[in-house]
Amino acid sequence: MKKDAVYVGIIGFGTVGTGTANILLKKRKDLERRLGFPLVLKRIADIDTKRDRGIRLPKGVLVKDFRTILNDPEIDIVVELVGGISHAREIILEALKNGKHVVTANKALLAEAGREIFKAARKNRMDVGFEASVAGSIPIIKVVRESLIGNKINNIYGIINGTSNYILTKMTEEHIDFKSALQEAQDLGYAEADPTFDIEGVDSAHKLAILASLSFGIPLSLKKVYTEGITGITPLDIQFASEFGYKIKLLAIAKRAGKDIELRVHPTMLPGDYLISGVKGVFNAIYIEGDATGPALYYGKGAGAMPTGSAVVSDIADIARNIKTGAVDRIHDVDMPENPELRIKKMEEIQTSYYLRFSAIDKPGVLSRISGVLGSHDISIKSMIQKRRKREKAVPVVMMTHEAKERDIVQALRQIDRLSVVSGKTVYLRVEGGEK
């Protein structure tokens, strides 16, 4: 006999858990009207049952022991919002084993242990919803899985970490250094006390691994995502980028060209007139190019209690509909088997344009020596800026190249950095849209 309602249990009552509970409770009547049946938040489990989250819960809903939820036969959907890897993995696997569907916002867990989780979901004929794992309120998972199912996706460019985008926006608009911008982000709650995953590109890499698996039909490939953060970006490089007509963004990039796929996260120079270049602050944006649809840009809040909670609730509602219609276990497009037709490129093989900043002694013959080394590695110069002439002292010399191979750039810079007329290590950034 079918139940009238679908029952939900949330494990983890932090920022996203609070937002999710808020929506389920305050919009219960609206959700019931849209779904045709009630969604009932039966339990929330968290080790801290005393802290005021600014939300009034019905008596008995908040408990300490998460197993109260996992072992409750009436609860249909378990929402995992504890974060981290080990404990969250155990919660999800036990929930699936106990015949409960799962919703999670845990991108790190899915990127690193997704194969085991999706295998367990298929074995137990349970669904796993993870819309909130990538880009917060932007429904990008549904877009890729459903709206673009008739497309061969060729290119993805994403600003999918709000912390890094906020820092780069502050550095660009207020001409402050990285350390000051990071401190402001922490003061406002946009950056964690330990911001490593955000500023080193790890968070973006987790999300890109998930998007690439869905978009290209490949296994989750986190270890193959080249990852580089924004800690080395300086106001000087942002200034020079602006003079060339570009902006610097931490970009997650996935490209398909024939059988080759590129997966990379790194600071990237983009033409200032690109739509994605105008994405500021903590907002996210994802540009996707399909062979049928052409280019499309998806924009919105990438984090926060209510935006991410909204994405969690959308998964709860989808799974609830499946439960009521008996259509569970219907999607099998995550972490596909190895496809011999596709190969993930090594970083040294990629080809793009580059921004190069040398610190060179200002005397005759220096530029010819630098350009000579670049030329010997098949790297051609597109444009150049040299400022603040100081005879016999090191000054910045900035060049933009035409497209070149990463391997050639690295080898050329290694040779240039050994020249007696060059001081310090050369800064280089990859450029997209570099042939504009």
N, C-alpha and C positions, 0 to 999 in steps of 0.2 A: 504493500500500500504506500502510495507516494505521500510525502509530507507536504503540508501547505507551504511551509517556509524553507529557506535555505539558511543554515546556521554557520556563523563565521567566528573563528577565534584568532586573535592577534597575539603574536609572541614578540615582545619588544615595544615599549611604550615611550620611545624617544620622540624626536622631531617628526619623523614620518608617521610613526604609530599614532601620535596625537592627531595629526592632520587626517589620517585615514578614519580614525574613530569619530572625529568631528563630523566628517561628511556622512558616515553611515548613520549617526544618530540624528543630526540636525536635518538631513534630507531623506529621512526614512520614508516619509509618505510619498515624496516625489519619486524615489527609487521604486517603490512598490507600484506606483501608477505606471511608470515606464516599463517595468519588467512584467507586471501582471501577477506578482507574488511578493511576499515580504522577504527582505534580507534582514536577518536578526544577528546583531553583534552579541554573542552569548558570553564570551570571556576575553579578557586581556590579561596576559601574564607578563610580569616584569619584576626584577629583584627589588626595585624601589617602588613600594606601594604608598609611600607617604608624600612624595613631592607633588606640589600643585602644578598641574599642567594647564590650568585655565579651562578645564572642561569638566562638567558634572556627569559622572557615570552612575547608572543605576546600581543599587546595592547588590554586592556579590559578584559584580562583573570583573573587578580587578583582583587578581590573585598573584601569589609569588611563584608557585610551582607550574612551570610550562607543561609538565606532563598531565596536568589537569585538562589541558586542551587536547593533547595528543591522544589521551585515553578516553575522551568523551565520545561515545558512539553517536551522539546527536550532531556533533560538529562536522560539517561537510567540507569546509575550506579552512586551511591553516595559512595564515599570513605571517611569513617570517620576516621580521624587521629588526633582528638583533645585530646584524652586520658581522664583519669578520668572516673567517673561513671555517675553522674546525667545529665550533659549537653550532653554527648555522647549518653546516653540512649534516651534522648528526640529527638536528631537528627536522630538516627536510626529508632525509632518507627514512626516518622513523614515521613521519606523517604519511609518506607515500606507502610504506609497508602496512600502515594501519588503515589503508583505504581512504585517505583524505587527499583532496586536491590541494595544491600549494600555489600561493602567490608570493613573490619575493621582489625586492628592489635591489638585491645584492649582486651587483655587477662583478665584483671581485670573485665571489664564489662561483658564479656561472662561468666566468672566463677561465678560472683555474680548475674547477671541479665539475664543470657542466656535463662532461661526457658521462660521468657516473650518475649524476642526477637525472638526466634525460633517459638514460638506459633504465634506471629504476622506475621512472614514470611510465615508460612503455611496458615494462614487465608487469606492473600493477594496474595498467590501464587507467592511469590518473593523468590529469592535466597539470602543467606548470605554467603559470602566467608570470611574465617578467617585463611588462611594459615599462614599469617605473625604473628599470635598471639602466636605461639609456635616455638621457635628455629630459628627465623630469616630466613636465606637463606636455611636451611635444609627443604626439602619438606615433612615433617613428617606427616602432616595432609593428604596429598594425598596418602602417603604410607599406612597409616592405613586404610583410607576410600576405597582406590581402589586397590593398589597392594597386600594388605594382606587381602582382603575381604573373601578369601577362607580359612582363618586361624582362629583357636581359639588361641587368643593371651594369653599367660600365664604369661610372665614376661616383665616388662619394667624397665630399669634403665637409668636415664637421668641426665646428667650435663647440665642443661637448664637455668643457670644464669651465664652470662659471668663475671659480676662484682665479684661475690663470687669466681668463679674459678680463676680469675686473682689474687685476694688477697691471696688465698691459695697457688697458684703457687709461688708468690713472697715470702711468708713465708717459703715455702719448699726449694726454690733454693737459697735464699739470707739470710736465717736464721734471718729474722726480725720479729718484733711483729705485731700483728693485726693492731694496731693503725697506725703504720708507713706504712704498706701495703695499708691500706684504704686511707691514705692521698695521697699516690702516685697514686692510682687509680682515685682519685678525680682530682688531678693535670693534669692527662692525659685525663680527660673527660670520663673515663670508669665508674665512679661512680657519682651519683647525689649529689648535696649539702646535701640533706637528703636521705641517702642511705638505710633507714630502710627496705623498701620492699625487697631489694636485699639481704642484710646481715642477715636479720631475716628469710629468706626462704619464704616470702609471695609471691614474684614473681614466684618462682618455684612451689608453691602450686597452684596458679592460672593456670599455664600451665599444671600441672599434672591432675587437675580436668577435663580439656578439653580432654586431651589424654585418661584418664581413661573412660570417657563417650563414646568416640568413640571406644575404644578398647574392652570394656566389655559390651557395650550396657546398661549402667546404667545412671540414672539421673546425672546431674552435681552435684557433692557432695563436694563442697569446705569446708563446715563446718565439714566434716568427714575426711579431710586430716590432719593427725598429722603434725605439722609444728614446726621446731626448726632451728635456724640460726647458724652462725659460730662465733659469737662474743666471745664465751668462748674458742675457740681453741687457744692454746699457742704454742710457738716454742718447748717447752719441750715435748708436746704430739706429735708434728710432728716428733721430733727426735726419740722418743721411737717407734712410728709407723714404721719409717724407719728401726730401728734395728730388728723389727719383720718381715720386708719385705713387709710393707704396705705403702699406701699413703692415706691421708685424703682428701675426696672430699665432697662437698655439693651435695647429691644425692637425686633425686626424684625417688621414688620406688613405683611401682604398681605390685602386685603379685596376681595371682589367683591359689588357691588350692582347687579343688572341688567346693563347694558353697561359700567358703570364699575368700574375696578380701582384700588385704592390700593396704592402701594409706598413704604414709608417705614421708616427706621431712626432712632430718636431716644430720648433718655431719656424714660421714660413712668412715670406714677404708676398703680399698680394696687392695687385693694383688697387689704388684707393677708390676707384669708381665701381669696383665689384660690390654687389649687394651684401655679400657675406663680410666684406671689409668694414661695413658700417655697423656691425653687431657690437654693442658696447656693454660694459658692466658685467653683471652676472648672467646675462641672457645667453642662450644657446641658439645655434642655427646649424642646420644640416642641408647641404646641397646634394641632390641626387639626380643623376642623369640616366634615364632609361631609354632603350632603343625605340620604344613606342611613344612614350610620353614626352621625351626630350627633357630639358632641365627643369627642376622644381626646387624651391627653397622652403624649408620648414623652420619656423622661428617661434621661440617662446621661452618661458622660465624653465631653467634646467634643474632647479633644486628648490628646497623649502618645504615646509609642512603641508600646506594646502596644494600647491602644484603637484608635488610628488604623490601626496595622498590621493589626488584626483586620478592619477595614473593607476595607483593600486586598486582603487574602487572600480575602475573600468575593467580590470582583469577579473575582479570578484564577480562583477555583473556578467561578464562573458561566460565564466565557468558556471555560474548559477544557471544561466540559460541552458548550457549544455546538460547540466544535471537534470533539469526539469524535462528536457526533450530526449534524454538518453543518448545524447550525441557526444559523449566524452571520448578522449583519446583520438581526436579527429585530425590533429595536425602533427606532421612528422618532418618538419623542415629545419630542425635545429640540430647542429652537430652532425651533418651528413657524413657518410663514409668517405674515405679518400677518393678523390676523382683523378684518375690518371691523365685526364685531359687538361688539368690545370696544375700550374706550378707557381709557388710563391717565390718571388724574386729575392735574392739577397740584396742587401742595401747597396753594396758596391756596384751592382749592375744597373741601378736606376739612372735615368737620364733626365736632367732638368736644367734650368738656368740657376745661376748662383750670384750672390752678393759677396764680395770679398773686401775686407778692410785690413790693409797692411799698416804697420807703423814703420815708415821708411826714412832713412837719412836723406835730407833734402840737398842733393848735390847732383851734378850732371851724370847721366848714364844709369841712374838707379832704375828709372821706369823701363828703360830698354832691357835691363837685366831681368826684371820681374816679368815683363811681357814675353821675353825670350823663353823663359822657363815654361810659362803658360802655353805658348805656342808649340813648344816641343812635346807637350802632352795633349795636343789637339784641342786646346781651349782658346776660343777667340773672344776678344773684349768687345762688348757692345757699347759701353759708355763709362765715363770716369769722372771723379771729382777729386781735386787736390786743393786743400785750403791751408791757411795760416803758415805761409812760408817762413821757415826759420833755418837759415843757412847752417849746415853741418849738424842740425838737430833732427830728431825723429818727429815726423808729422804724419797725420793720417792720410792715406791714399786709398780711395774707395773705387772699386770697379764692379760693374755688372757684366756678366758673361752671357754669351749665347748658350744654347743647350750643350751640356757636356756630361760625361759619365762621372758618377760619384768616385769611382776608382781613380780616374785621371785627376780629379780635383784634389783628392787626398794625397796622392803621390806628388803632384806639383807643389802643393803647399808645404809638404814635408821638406822638399828641396829648397823652396824659397825661404822658409824659416831658418835655414842654415846659412843664408847669405850674410855676410858681414854688414851689409847696408840695411838689413831689416832687424828691427828691435822687437822682441817678444813674439808671441804666437799669433798668427793671422786668424782673424775672425771670419767665419763664413756662414752664410745662411742660404737655405734653398729657396727658390723663387717659383711660384706657380703663376701661370699667365705671363711668363717672363718674356714672351715674344710679342707683347702688345705694341 
